[in-house]
Amino acid sequence: MSEPQLRVVLAKLGFDGHDRGIKIVARILRDAGMEVIYLGLRQSYLNVVNAVEQEDADAVGLSMHNASHMTLAPKMVEALAAAGLDVPVIVGGIVPDEDVTELLEKGVAVVLGPGASAEQVAISVRDAVAAKA
């Protein structure tokens, strides 16, 4: 019996317009057998929460490249919790090492940097979902 296919919502919050990395992550997750719901650029918390609810998603992946990670990622965690959704938030992109611990303390499940391999990305998503189960 195979494991159920994970559903992951990917989004760029706020005004970050760099989408090359998140499109690569979408491909990595699809190649790893996951269903990806890519919301695109300039999304709001509400759009992401609605997508998680409507798609019955198992995780949220956020790509951060404009130094907004310390504000936007914790607010995404809070918005999901306020909606009663217990799904992990995975952050990828340009996040300074000194910010990682604080993001984890604020509820982000995983932080992946630019050097993360395709295998690390897929395993991190699976592990974050399993930890919430």
Backbone bond lengths (Angstrom), bond angles and torsions (degrees), N, CA, C in turn:
res aa  C-N    CA-C-N  psi(-1)  N-CA   C-N-CA  omega(-1)  CA-C   N-CA-C  phi
1 M - - - 1.447 - - 1.531 108.83 -
2 S 1.303 117.24 129.08 1.462 120.51 -178.28 1.521 110.29 -86.02
3 E 1.340 114.63 156.67 1.460 119.50 178.91 1.521 109.28 -74.88
4 P 1.339 117.50 151.42 1.462 119.55 -178.84 1.529 111.40 -64.95
5 Q 1.324 115.37 148.71 1.453 121.01 179.87 1.533 109.33 -71.36
6 L 1.319 115.83 128.01 1.457 120.49 177.52 1.521 109.57 -76.87
7 R 1.337 115.03 145.94 1.463 121.88 177.08 1.520 107.65 -115.70
8 V 1.329 115.86 124.41 1.460 121.42 -175.34 1.527 109.48 -124.46
9 V 1.337 115.87 126.90 1.457 121.59 173.67 1.525 107.43 -91.05
10 L 1.327 116.87 125.31 1.459 122.47 176.35 1.519 109.00 -111.78
11 A 1.336 116.03 138.18 1.466 119.22 -178.65 1.515 111.47 -154.48
12 K 1.311 114.18 159.45 1.467 123.71 170.88 1.521 106.04 -113.39
13 L 1.327 116.92 114.49 1.459 121.50 179.64 1.518 110.99 -83.69
14 G 1.310 115.82 152.04 1.459 120.91 173.08 1.509 112.65 69.21
15 F 1.335 115.22 -144.75 1.460 120.98 -172.06 1.520 114.42 -100.79
16 D 1.324 117.36 13.46 1.454 121.83 179.09 1.530 108.69 -67.78
17 G 1.312 117.29 120.06 1.454 121.25 -176.59 1.515 114.87 -105.40
18 H 1.324 118.06 10.51 1.465 122.00 -178.90 1.527 109.37 -90.88
19 D 1.319 116.77 106.49 1.460 118.39 -174.03 1.527 115.85 -116.32
20 R 1.307 118.00 4.07 1.465 119.43 -179.45 1.533 111.23 -62.13
21 G 1.338 117.09 -46.56 1.459 121.04 -177.89 1.513 113.28 -62.24
22 I 1.323 117.41 -43.76 1.462 119.63 -177.44 1.529 111.10 -69.11
23 K 1.322 116.67 -29.55 1.466 119.26 175.97 1.529 110.28 -69.83
24 I 1.311 117.13 -35.02 1.465 120.61 175.39 1.528 109.93 -66.89
25 V 1.324 116.62 -42.22 1.469 120.59 177.94 1.530 110.04 -62.32
26 A 1.319 117.31 -40.87 1.470 119.99 178.04 1.528 110.21 -57.30
27 R 1.313 116.72 -43.91 1.462 121.04 179.16 1.533 111.05 -65.59
28 I 1.325 116.72 -42.42 1.468 121.41 178.60 1.525 110.36 -58.36
29 L 1.331 116.24 -46.84 1.467 119.59 -178.02 1.529 111.70 -68.17
30 R 1.322 117.03 -39.03 1.470 119.77 176.37 1.525 110.28 -62.79
31 D 1.332 115.98 -44.14 1.464 119.96 178.98 1.530 111.78 -63.06
32 A 1.331 116.46 -25.55 1.468 121.47 178.51 1.529 111.35 -86.76
33 G 1.331 117.15 5.22 1.462 120.83 175.36 1.512 115.57 92.22
34 M 1.314 117.56 11.72 1.464 120.93 179.63 1.520 110.35 -95.83
35 E 1.313 115.14 152.85 1.456 120.42 172.48 1.523 107.50 -90.16
36 V 1.315 116.74 130.69 1.461 121.95 -177.15 1.522 109.72 -115.23
37 I 1.313 114.80 129.77 1.454 122.16 173.17 1.528 105.45 -110.64
38 Y 1.332 116.41 101.27 1.462 121.17 -176.95 1.523 109.05 -95.05
39 L 1.315 116.12 114.85 1.457 121.11 -177.10 1.519 113.15 -84.81
40 G 1.312 117.70 -19.78 1.450 120.06 178.01 1.515 113.61 92.32
41 L 1.328 113.87 -163.99 1.460 122.92 -175.31 1.521 112.96 -80.16
42 R 1.340 113.94 158.99 1.468 124.06 169.30 1.524 113.15 55.57
43 Q 1.311 115.32 48.50 1.458 120.70 179.75 1.526 111.08 -90.39
44 S 1.320 115.37 155.61 1.459 121.73 175.41 1.527 108.39 -102.34
45 Y 1.326 115.41 165.48 1.474 119.88 176.33 1.516 110.23 -58.22
46 L 1.336 115.51 -42.99 1.459 120.62 -178.09 1.526 111.35 -60.07
47 N 1.324 117.59 -42.68 1.464 120.26 178.30 1.522 111.13 -60.78
48 V 1.314 116.73 -41.39 1.467 120.40 -179.48 1.523 110.02 -68.34
49 V 1.316 117.33 -46.40 1.468 120.76 178.41 1.526 110.14 -58.15
50 N 1.329 117.37 -46.32 1.468 120.56 179.05 1.517 111.80 -60.16
51 A 1.324 117.37 -41.63 1.462 120.82 178.91 1.526 111.35 -64.70
52 V 1.328 116.75 -41.86 1.468 120.21 178.37 1.525 110.08 -60.69
53 E 1.326 116.39 -43.77 1.475 120.22 178.76 1.524 111.51 -65.43
54 Q 1.314 116.98 -50.47 1.466 121.40 -175.30 1.520 112.61 -66.43
55 E 1.315 116.30 -36.05 1.465 120.70 -176.38 1.529 112.84 -94.05
56 D 1.336 117.13 -2.03 1.462 121.98 -176.74 1.529 109.78 51.22
57 A 1.332 114.82 50.00 1.463 121.44 -174.83 1.522 111.85 -73.18
58 D 1.320 114.51 152.66 1.459 122.24 179.36 1.519 113.06 -95.91
59 A 1.345 117.18 -18.64 1.461 120.86 -177.08 1.523 109.67 -159.38
60 V 1.339 114.05 161.03 1.463 121.92 174.20 1.512 107.39 -121.84
61 G 1.321 115.99 131.96 1.451 121.82 174.60 1.514 109.62 -114.81
62 L 1.321 115.96 126.50 1.460 121.80 179.15 1.516 109.24 -115.98
63 S 1.308 116.14 136.15 1.457 121.74 175.97 1.515 108.10 -105.79
64 M 1.344 116.28 126.62 1.460 121.74 -175.79 1.524 110.45 -123.61
65 H 1.335 115.92 123.82 1.458 120.40 179.49 1.514 113.31 -137.18
66 N 1.312 118.19 8.09 1.465 118.52 -175.17 1.523 113.31 -125.90
67 A 1.314 116.54 27.82 1.471 122.68 176.67 1.517 113.75 65.23
68 S 1.308 117.36 21.20 1.468 120.69 178.78 1.526 112.64 -100.11
69 H 1.315 116.90 4.47 1.462 121.82 -173.81 1.523 113.76 -59.03
70 M 1.321 118.31 -35.22 1.465 120.84 -176.68 1.532 112.09 -72.75
71 T 1.301 116.92 -19.60 1.462 121.61 177.50 1.524 111.07 -99.59
72 L 1.322 116.14 -53.45 1.459 120.45 -171.38 1.532 114.00 -71.03
73 A 1.314 117.90 -41.53 1.468 119.36 -177.53 1.532 112.12 -64.28
74 P 1.343 119.67 -48.81 1.469 118.39 177.37 1.537 112.86 -62.54
75 K 1.325 117.07 -34.57 1.471 119.11 177.56 1.530 111.04 -66.86
76 M 1.331 117.48 -32.53 1.461 120.20 176.10 1.519 110.33 -67.03
77 V 1.336 116.66 -41.98 1.469 120.96 176.28 1.531 109.50 -58.50
78 E 1.325 116.74 -45.77 1.468 121.77 -179.81 1.524 111.78 -63.78
79 A 1.331 117.72 -42.03 1.467 121.37 -179.01 1.528 110.99 -63.97
80 L 1.326 117.04 -40.93 1.465 120.17 177.20 1.523 110.86 -64.64
81 A 1.329 117.06 -43.97 1.465 120.91 179.55 1.529 110.59 -63.43
82 A 1.323 117.12 -41.42 1.469 121.20 179.68 1.525 111.38 -62.70
83 A 1.326 116.49 -28.54 1.463 120.93 178.17 1.529 112.04 -87.83
84 G 1.326 116.51 1.92 1.458 120.77 179.59 1.521 113.74 76.62
85 L 1.323 116.63 23.29 1.464 121.54 -178.79 1.522 109.98 -104.45
86 D 1.312 115.98 120.81 1.461 121.68 -178.61 1.516 109.55 -104.65
87 V 1.333 115.82 72.62 1.461 121.34 178.58 1.521 108.64 -121.35
88 P 1.319 117.09 144.30 1.462 119.22 -179.74 1.520 112.11 -71.55
89 V 1.324 114.54 147.89 1.458 122.32 174.14 1.525 107.00 -109.07
90 I 1.327 114.90 122.28 1.453 121.61 178.98 1.525 107.24 -109.86
91 V 1.322 116.72 129.15 1.459 121.65 -178.54 1.519 108.48 -111.09
92 G 1.315 115.32 133.49 1.447 120.86 175.27 1.510 109.95 -131.12
93 G 1.311 115.50 159.03 1.452 119.30 177.08 1.510 112.15 125.88
94 I 1.323 114.79 -147.12 1.458 121.56 -177.15 1.524 108.87 -93.22
95 V 1.318 115.62 96.86 1.459 122.38 179.21 1.529 107.05 -128.13
96 P 1.326 117.22 117.15 1.460 119.01 178.82 1.526 111.51 -59.79
97 D 1.322 116.08 143.46 1.463 121.21 -178.63 1.518 112.30 -52.81
98 E 1.334 117.31 -37.81 1.469 120.05 -177.40 1.530 113.45 -68.90
99 D 1.330 118.53 -11.58 1.466 121.85 178.54 1.525 113.26 -94.76
100 V 1.314 117.65 -14.46 1.466 121.24 -172.80 1.525 111.70 -61.66
101 T 1.317 118.32 -48.80 1.466 120.75 -177.33 1.516 111.47 -58.93
102 E 1.320 116.84 -44.03 1.471 119.75 -179.81 1.528 111.52 -64.90
103 L 1.320 117.62 -39.01 1.464 119.81 177.11 1.527 110.84 -62.52
104 L 1.320 116.62 -42.13 1.464 120.16 178.10 1.530 110.56 -64.07
105 E 1.325 117.11 -40.48 1.468 121.03 177.86 1.520 111.44 -64.22
106 K 1.319 117.37 -28.38 1.466 121.78 -179.47 1.524 112.52 -89.13
107 G 1.324 116.83 8.98 1.458 119.93 171.59 1.514 116.92 106.07
108 V 1.322 118.58 -4.81 1.459 120.00 175.00 1.529 107.63 -67.89
109 A 1.322 116.77 134.72 1.466 120.40 -175.17 1.521 112.68 -77.99
110 V 1.323 116.61 -40.97 1.461 121.82 -174.72 1.523 108.49 -148.77
111 V 1.337 115.85 143.74 1.461 121.53 172.35 1.524 107.47 -123.10
112 L 1.332 115.55 122.66 1.459 121.93 -179.22 1.524 109.37 -115.56
113 G 1.313 115.75 132.26 1.451 120.53 179.99 1.510 112.31 -94.63
114 P 1.331 116.46 -179.77 1.458 121.43 -177.21 1.528 114.17 -60.96
115 G 1.315 118.94 -23.03 1.457 121.11 -178.70 1.511 114.76 -87.27
116 A 1.330 118.15 2.08 1.464 120.79 -177.50 1.531 110.17 -65.74
117 S 1.316 115.32 134.14 1.468 120.23 178.64 1.523 109.91 -78.80
118 A 1.313 115.92 164.43 1.463 120.77 176.67 1.525 110.27 -57.50
119 E 1.322 115.77 -41.29 1.468 119.86 179.73 1.533 110.98 -63.69
120 Q 1.343 116.78 -42.91 1.463 120.28 178.40 1.521 111.29 -61.27
121 V 1.315 117.06 -40.83 1.467 121.17 -179.77 1.521 109.73 -61.57
122 A 1.309 117.69 -52.09 1.462 121.69 -177.84 1.528 111.48 -62.89
123 I 1.320 117.13 -44.87 1.467 120.64 179.91 1.516 110.62 -64.39
124 S 1.321 118.13 -40.75 1.459 121.36 -179.97 1.524 111.83 -62.13
125 V 1.319 116.69 -40.52 1.465 119.93 177.97 1.517 109.74 -66.04
126 R 1.309 117.19 -47.52 1.485 119.92 179.73 1.531 111.05 -60.63
127 D 1.322 116.65 -43.89 1.472 120.09 -179.46 1.532 111.67 -65.66
128 A 1.327 117.33 -39.28 1.467 120.67 179.94 1.530 110.32 -65.35
129 V 1.319 117.16 -39.93 1.469 120.77 178.01 1.528 109.71 -67.01
130 A 1.321 117.13 -44.57 1.472 121.37 -179.78 1.526 110.71 -61.51
131 A 1.332 117.26 -37.02 1.464 120.69 -179.23 1.533 111.87 -66.46
132 K 1.336 116.93 -27.15 1.462 120.99 179.51 1.524 111.91 -84.37
133 A 1.346 116.43 -18.36 1.481 120.84 -175.93 1.507 112.03 -71.23
